Amino acid sequence: MIDREQVHKVALLARLELTPEEEEQFTTQLGDILDYVQQLNALDVTDVPPTTRAIDVSNVTRPDRLQPYSDREAILQSAPEQEGEFFKVPKILNPEE
């Protein structure tokens, strides 16, 4: 069981300013969470393989493939500024130079 003093200490370590009412509320909530974790610890999971997700998820994106764009000039013409065959963008690093 967690007590209010422990909640206060954790709040100080996390640099949180809690009111006495919040400390009491979090003491109750964290106590409930720890009780639930104790229930989970009582389960026999020796035959359950470790997982990272409850359901299987696979990547649905397409693989990246380098493909030249056929109308490079059209892209360059739509840029606000260009320098030769490149986009010209504002300098963001060391702008005072």
HELIX and SHEET records of a PDB file:
HELIX    1   1 ARG A    4  LEU A   13  1                                  10    
HELIX    2   2 PRO A   20  ASN A   41  1                                  22    
HELIX    3   3 ARG A   72  GLN A   77  1                                   6    
SHEET    1   A 2 GLN A  82  GLU A  83  0                                        
SHEET    2   A 2 PHE A  86  PHE A  87 -1                                        
END                                                                             
